[in-house]
Structures are given as structure tokens and as C-alpha cells.
Amino acid sequence: MKSNIKNKTLTDLAELIAKHKSEIIQHNKTDLSNSIELDPTLIDRLKVDEKKVDAMIASILEVINFDDPEGKILNQYNHPNGIRVENRTVPFGRILIIYESRPDVTIEAAILAFKAGNKIYLKGGKESKNTNVFLVELWKQALKINNLPLDFVTYLDIDRAEIRKLLKENHHRLDLIIPRGGEDLISYIRQNTSIPLIVSGRGNNFVYVHTDAEFTMAQNIIMNGKSRLSVCNAIDKVLFNINTENLERKIELILVTALEMNLDVYGDGDFFKSFNTIKPMENHLMYEEEFLSSKILFGVVETADNAIVTINKYSGGHSAVIVTEDELLAIKFQNEVDCAAVYHNASSRFTDGGQFGFGAEIAISTQKLHFRGPVGLAQLVTNKWFIKGNGQIRN
């Protein structure tokens, strides 16, 4: 499919979404009214307002301006016998994304998959069905306007038993699955299919505050990391170097802001017993938990090396932050912490396809193959060898 046809289809989709904004929001209100028993963080992901619809449109328009990743020559070689060898990017083919609550994924995931030349199957949660089905209907209209097959975007309204059968039998001939959800969902899919996965894993992100950290900066980075509770790039754990001068006073200042944000602050160890507003850590398993809530856990370490070891042991491999003025230490931390995104003096909330200049993202991969970190347009292709000859045979 030519790039101009892809871009025309995406332009039409953006116009349709803008035209039907009020209807999208109304369908979402129906979903919200049916989901009053959901956890507040899931409600936050589920809700679609004017701002979110505008963000969908902005993502589409940004992706339109990106180069088409399909058909790019990665490598070329002229063999001495006259054969021409080229390695080019090609679409994966058929991609299934399984996700919960977030109707904006229905747009963001599909626009990336579509522009990269893939067909996408969308399996959203039942809590967002009305919004998702309506958004896919707008997709179908945009495809129809441009005389394209409607199966470029398919919504799977199927139950658990049908999902199990699909994972086992692969009757849609899927080439790739992207599960976006909790560890239980990812583990279930891994155990029930042989189809390759890009795992959009858990967050459980850490900040390490070194002895020389500028504490106003540290406070801002920590609190910004809890500015949204339901996102995978939120901060859950903060490690302070115990050798920091006036550490107790500095933590008290952080606690003032934490309480204003209604955070539940927990502390690991005797150091935190003197703080009236810090609860004792429930158990050591808290270090392994992705909170997706108002919880935040504070701990202390003797050295930066201790922090690195702790982060590598417990984090989800998503994002980690060091706050320090020591450039060499920051480089060491960034090299040795085993996460997809490692920050020096900046918020983990930037781990996002849009913030990294991708326009949108289909997932944030916490695995090392085929890609790591925000997965955008350029990552939704694989490669293929194209060889042209005129009768050559190998001796």
C-alpha cells in the first residue's frame, strides 16, 4: 500500500473522530456508568473526555507526518556473480493487541500498525466495549472511503473461552501478540500460545536519590512520578542514600507534598520509625509489587551500588531514575541499571512514545527482543531479504 493512501486514510480518520467527538464521549459515559465498581485507577484509564479525544486526533496527525517505515532498504550488496541482495523492512503482518480499559489504545495502536502496513486485531476489555466498538466503526468508515479492505482493523468481541481457543489454534494466523496488562494476563498468554510476543510489562519504577542530589529537584521528580497513579511509568519506590546530610529534614519536606497529594507513604526499616506520617512496610514483597495506586515506598541504601542491585532485583525493567550532580556516577547508574529507560535528573513519566517523539505508542516493551522501551511506528516492521539474479546458481 502506498504511503499517500495510508496518510489519506489517517487524515479521514482524524476528521471522523473530530466530527463525532460528542458521540465518542457519550459512548464512554455508558461504559463508565457500567463500571462503577472498577478500581479508581482503571476508571482513570477508561475515561474519555474532550482532552483525550483531542489527544487521539493529535496522535494521528503526528503519525501522518512520520516517514513510512515499510520498504526501507537496510542493507544492500552486489555479489561478484551479479546477484543483487537487499534487506528491506516489511510489515509483521497480523498483530493482536490485548488491552484493558484504555479506549485511546484503539486509536493509537491501530494507527501505528496501519501505517507500518500491518493488519491489527484489537481485544479490549469488556469495560470499554461501547467506546471501542464505536471507534472501530469510525476506522471502518475511513477504510471504506479509501477503498481499502475493512479487515485492516478488526475488533474482537470474544469471551475468555474464545480467546483461549484463538491463542492455541491461531485461526487468524497472527504473527505477533502484544499483551498490555498485568502480570497475570501476560503470564496466561505466554503459557497458552506459541505466537511471538512483545511484552508490555509492569512498571514498578524506582528513584535513587544520591547524597549530592538537589533535593527540590528530587522532590519534584518523585512527586511528578506519582502525578498519575494508573500509568506504567509512575514511581513506586524511592531509595535515599542514608549518608545524605540532613536526610530526615529533607524527607520531612517531601512528606509535606506527599500528604497534599494524598499519598500513602510506607517506609522500609528503623530509619523511618520516627516519621509520624510514614507507615511501616507491610512486608518485603512490597518491593516486587507494582502499586498502580497512591502507595509509595521509601527505603535507604548505603551506596549507589546498593541501589543498583536493589533496582535490578525488584523493578519491572521499565524505568529508573537517579538524582545526582555526579555525572560519572549517573553514567555508571544508567549503564548498570537493567531497565528499558534510565534517567538522570528527569521524571520517569517521560517514558512514553509521544514524549520520545514517536507520536504514539503501541506498547512499552520491557523485554530485549525484538525491541525495548516505547514501541512506535519504526518498531512495527521486521525485515526480509530480496535477491534478484538472472539465472545464477551456486557452485
PAROVEX-339751 format. One line per 10 residues: number of its first residue (from 1); their letters; for each residue x negated, y, z negated of C-alpha. Coordinates in steps of 0.1 Angstrom, whole numbers, plus 5000, padded with zeros to 4 digits. Each point is the difference from the previous one (the first is absolute). Layout:
N
NUM) a) X,Y,Z ~ ...
// end
This chain:
395
1) mksniknktl) 5000,5000,5000 ~ 4986,5034,5009 ~ 4992,5026,4974 ~ 5024,5026,5014 ~ 5029,4976,4997 ~ 4991,4992,4964 ~ 4997,5037,4991 ~ 5033,5008,5018 ~ 5017,4973,4979 ~ 4985,5013,4968
11) tdlaeliakh) 5011,5036,5009 ~ 5035,4988,5006 ~ 5000,4981,4967 ~ 4989,5032,4981 ~ 5028,5019,5016 ~ 5025,4974,4991 ~ 4989,4999,4964 ~ 5002,5038,4998 ~ 5035,5000,5016 ~ 5013,4973,4976
21) kseiiqhnkt) 4983,5012,4968 ~ 5032,5004,4980 ~ 5011,4965,5010 ~ 4967,4985,4990 ~ 5003,5017,4966 ~ 5036,4988,4996 ~ 4991,4964,5008 ~ 4973,5003,4974 ~ 5025,5013,4974 ~ 5020,4969,5006
31) dlsnsieldp) 4969,4979,4993 ~ 4992,5021,4969 ~ 5035,4995,4986 ~ 4997,4963,5004 ~ 4966,4999,4983 ~ 5007,5017,4966 ~ 4984,4971,4981 ~ 4967,5003,5018 ~ 4968,5011,4982 ~ 4996,5038,5002
41) tlidrlkvde) 4967,4996,5020 ~ 5019,4979,5026 ~ 5027,5026,5002 ~ 4973,5026,5007 ~ 4988,4979,5029 ~ 5035,4994,5012 ~ 5013,5036,5001 ~ 5000,5018,5033 ~ 5006,5038,4999 ~ 4995,5028,5025
51) kkvdamiasi) 4963,5001,4991 ~ 4995,4963,5007 ~ 5019,5002,5033 ~ 4978,5030,5011 ~ 4969,4980,4990 ~ 5012,4971,5023 ~ 5003,5025,5029 ~ 4966,5015,4992 ~ 4984,4966,5000 ~ 5015,4992,5034
61) levinfddpe) 4988,5033,5015 ~ 4965,4995,4986 ~ 4997,4964,5014 ~ 5011,5012,5034 ~ 4969,5022,5001 ~ 4976,4972,4992 ~ 4982,4981,5027 ~ 5016,4967,5010 ~ 4978,4973,4985 ~ 5011,4974,5026
71) gkilnqynhp) 4977,4991,5028 ~ 4968,5017,4988 ~ 4967,4985,5012 ~ 4980,4990,4969 ~ 4971,4984,5018 ~ 4990,4994,5036 ~ 4973,4979,5017 ~ 4989,4994,5036 ~ 4987,4964,5001 ~ 4970,4994,5023
81) ngirvenrtv) 5021,4977,5021 ~ 5025,5028,5007 ~ 5027,4991,4975 ~ 5015,5031,4983 ~ 5007,4994,4963 ~ 5022,5024,4980 ~ 5014,4999,4965 ~ 5032,5021,4996 ~ 5025,5007,4973 ~ 5033,4983,5003
91) pfgriliiye) 5031,4999,4978 ~ 5003,4973,4973 ~ 5034,4991,5016 ~ 5028,4994,4975 ~ 4997,5014,4965 ~ 5023,4994,4971 ~ 4999,5024,4971 ~ 5018,4991,4967 ~ 5006,5029,4977 ~ 5022,5012,4972
101) srpdvtieaa) 5020,5032,4993 ~ 4982,5024,5023 ~ 5021,5008,5031 ~ 4973,5024,5013 ~ 4980,4968,5007 ~ 5026,4992,5026 ~ 4988,5030,5020 ~ 4963,5002,4991 ~ 4992,4963,5005 ~ 5019,4998,5032
111) ilafkagnki) 4986,5031,5017 ~ 4965,4987,4994 ~ 5007,4965,5012 ~ 5018,5013,5030 ~ 4974,5025,5012 ~ 4973,4973,4996 ~ 5021,4978,5023 ~ 5014,4975,4975 ~ 5035,4988,4993 ~ 5010,5003,4964
121) ylkggkeskn) 5024,4981,4978 ~ 5012,5019,4969 ~ 5011,4982,4969 ~ 5011,5026,4975 ~ 5015,4994,4966 ~ 5037,4996,4996 ~ 5001,5031,4978 ~ 4991,5022,5031 ~ 5021,4981,5026 ~ 5024,5027,5010
131) tnvflvelwk) 4972,5026,5006 ~ 4977,4975,5018 ~ 5027,4987,5023 ~ 5010,5036,5010 ~ 4964,5010,5006 ~ 4995,4969,5022 ~ 5031,5009,5020 ~ 4983,5034,5007 ~ 4969,4980,5011 ~ 5022,4980,5024
141) qalkinnlpl) 5015,5031,5015 ~ 4965,5014,5007 ~ 4989,4968,5016 ~ 5032,4998,5021 ~ 4995,5036,5012 ~ 4966,4990,5014 ~ 5011,4967,5015 ~ 4979,4980,4976 ~ 5008,4966,4985 ~ 5019,5004,4968
151) dfvtyldidr) 4980,4973,4983 ~ 4970,5023,4996 ~ 5017,5007,4966 ~ 5020,4973,4983 ~ 5016,5002,4965 ~ 5002,4966,4983 ~ 5031,5000,4978 ~ 4994,4965,4986 ~ 5001,4983,4966 ~ 4973,4983,4980
161) aeirkllken) 5006,4966,5015 ~ 4998,5014,5035 ~ 4967,5018,4991 ~ 4986,4967,4987 ~ 5009,4983,5033 ~ 4985,5028,5020 ~ 4967,4999,4981 ~ 4998,4963,5004 ~ 5012,4995,5036 ~ 4991,5034,5015
171) hhrldliipr) 5028,4998,5026 ~ 4994,5037,5008 ~ 4964,4991,5010 ~ 4985,5026,4976 ~ 4964,5009,5004 ~ 4996,5019,4967 ~ 5019,5006,4967 ~ 4995,5031,4978 ~ 5016,4995,4966 ~ 5005,5032,4981
181) ggedlisyir) 5011,4992,4965 ~ 4990,4986,4967 ~ 4976,4971,4993 ~ 5028,4975,4998 ~ 5012,5008,5036 ~ 4964,4999,5014 ~ 4993,4967,4982 ~ 5032,4985,5012 ~ 4993,5009,5036 ~ 4964,4987,4998
191) qntsiplivs) 5012,4967,4987 ~ 5028,4996,5026 ~ 4985,5009,5034 ~ 4970,4994,5022 ~ 5005,5033,5018 ~ 4972,5025,4994 ~ 5006,5028,4975 ~ 4988,5035,4993 ~ 5005,5003,4963 ~ 5012,5033,4987
201) grgnnfvyvh) 4991,4992,4965 ~ 5006,5015,4966 ~ 4985,5032,4987 ~ 4989,4999,4963 ~ 4976,5028,5007 ~ 4973,5013,4976 ~ 4984,5034,4992 ~ 4966,5000,4983 ~ 4991,5032,4983 ~ 4962,5004,4995
211) tdaeftmaqn) 4982,5019,4972 ~ 4994,5030,5022 ~ 5035,5003,5015 ~ 5016,5034,5003 ~ 5030,4991,4978 ~ 5025,5024,5015 ~ 4993,4983,5033 ~ 5003,4965,4984 ~ 5033,5009,4984 ~ 5014,5013,5033
221) iimngksrls) 4989,4969,5018 ~ 5014,4976,4974 ~ 5034,5018,4998 ~ 5003,5003,5037 ~ 4995,4963,5001 ~ 5032,4997,4980 ~ 5019,5026,5018 ~ 5020,4972,5017 ~ 5005,4968,4981 ~ 5012,4977,5028
231) vcnaidkvlf) 4972,5003,5024 ~ 4971,4976,5005 ~ 4974,5028,4998 ~ 5010,5010,4965 ~ 4976,4999,4971 ~ 5006,4974,4973 ~ 4967,4998,4981 ~ 4975,5027,4988 ~ 4965,4990,4987 ~ 4982,5027,4980
241) nintenlerk) 4963,4998,4992 ~ 4998,4998,4962 ~ 4968,5021,4999 ~ 5018,5031,5014 ~ 4996,5030,4978 ~ 5032,5010,4981 ~ 5018,4971,5016 ~ 5028,5000,4974 ~ 5008,5036,5006 ~ 4999,4996,5038
251) ielilvtale) 5024,4971,4998 ~ 5024,5020,4978 ~ 5002,5026,5027 ~ 5008,4973,5026 ~ 5027,4986,4977 ~ 5018,5034,4999 ~ 5005,4998,5037 ~ 5008,4963,4999 ~ 5028,5005,4974 ~ 5014,5029,5021
261) mnldvygdgd) 5003,4975,5029 ~ 5017,4975,4977 ~ 4972,4974,5004 ~ 4996,4971,4977 ~ 4963,5000,4990 ~ 4984,4968,4987 ~ 4965,4996,4987 ~ 4976,4971,4999 ~ 4980,4997,4968 ~ 4993,5017,4967
271) ffksfntikp) 4989,5033,5016 ~ 5036,5008,5008 ~ 5015,4992,4966 ~ 4996,5036,4987 ~ 5022,5014,5028 ~ 5037,5002,4989 ~ 5014,5000,5035 ~ 4980,4971,5013 ~ 5016,4965,4996 ~ 4977,4970,4994
281) menhlmyeee) 4995,4978,5031 ~ 5027,4973,5000 ~ 4975,4973,5011 ~ 4970,4997,5022 ~ 5022,4989,5030 ~ 5009,5037,5003 ~ 4967,5005,5019 ~ 5012,4977,5027 ~ 5035,5015,5003 ~ 5011,5024,5027
291) flsskilfgv) 5024,5022,4980 ~ 5021,5018,5025 ~ 5014,5018,4970 ~ 4992,5028,4976 ~ 4974,4978,4982 ~ 4963,5010,5001 ~ 4972,4982,4982 ~ 4969,5017,4986 ~ 4968,4982,4992 ~ 4964,5008,4992
301) vetadnaivt) 4968,4986,5014 ~ 4963,5004,4990 ~ 4986,5005,5036 ~ 5010,5006,5036 ~ 4989,4964,5007 ~ 5026,4988,4974 ~ 5027,5020,5018 ~ 4990,4985,5034 ~ 5002,4964,4985 ~ 5034,5007,4984
311) inkysgghsa) 5014,5015,5032 ~ 4988,4971,5021 ~ 5014,4975,4976 ~ 5035,5014,4996 ~ 5009,5024,5028 ~ 5021,4991,5030 ~ 4973,5010,5024 ~ 5020,5030,5011 ~ 4985,5033,4987 ~ 4975,5011,4973
321) vivtedella) 4987,5034,4990 ~ 4969,5013,4982 ~ 4999,5035,4985 ~ 4964,5012,4997 ~ 4976,5027,5010 ~ 4973,4974,5006 ~ 4998,4994,5038 ~ 4977,4970,4997 ~ 5023,4983,4975 ~ 5030,5007,5022
331) ikfqnevdca) 4983,4984,5029 ~ 4992,4969,4979 ~ 5036,4998,4988 ~ 5014,5003,5035 ~ 4977,4974,5013 ~ 5005,4975,4972 ~ 5037,5003,4992 ~ 5019,4974,5021 ~ 5030,5020,5011 ~ 5014,5011,5034
341) avyhnassrf) 4996,5037,4991 ~ 4976,5014,4974 ~ 5001,5036,4991 ~ 4975,5025,4985 ~ 5018,5029,4983 ~ 5033,4997,5018 ~ 5034,4984,4994 ~ 5008,4965,5009 ~ 5033,5013,5014 ~ 4983,5007,5033
351) tdggqfgfga) 4998,4963,5008 ~ 5027,5003,5026 ~ 5001,4998,5038 ~ 5014,5035,5004 ~ 4974,5015,4977 ~ 4972,4982,5018 ~ 5011,5015,5033 ~ 5018,4969,5014 ~ 5034,5017,5002 ~ 5017,4970,4984
361) eiaistqklh) 4990,4966,4986 ~ 5015,4966,5002 ~ 4982,4988,4968 ~ 4970,5005,4978 ~ 4979,4969,5004 ~ 4981,4987,4969 ~ 4984,4972,5019 ~ 4968,5002,5021 ~ 5013,4983,5032 ~ 5012,5012,5024
371) frgpvglaql) 4999,5035,4985 ~ 4998,5017,4966 ~ 5018,5031,4987 ~ 5028,5019,5018 ~ 5011,4981,5031 ~ 5010,5024,5027 ~ 5003,5001,5038 ~ 4964,4991,5008 ~ 5001,4969,4978 ~ 5031,4984,5016
381) vtnkwfikgn) 4981,4986,5029 ~ 4977,4971,5004 ~ 4975,4993,5029 ~ 4999,4978,5030 ~ 4973,4992,5026 ~ 5007,5008,5037 ~ 4976,4984,5025 ~ 5000,5006,5037 ~ 4980,4980,5025 ~ 5000,4989,5037
391) gqirn) 4995,4963,4996 ~ 4971,4998,4977 ~ 4994,4967,4982 ~ 4976,4992,4971 ~ 4971,4978,5009
// end
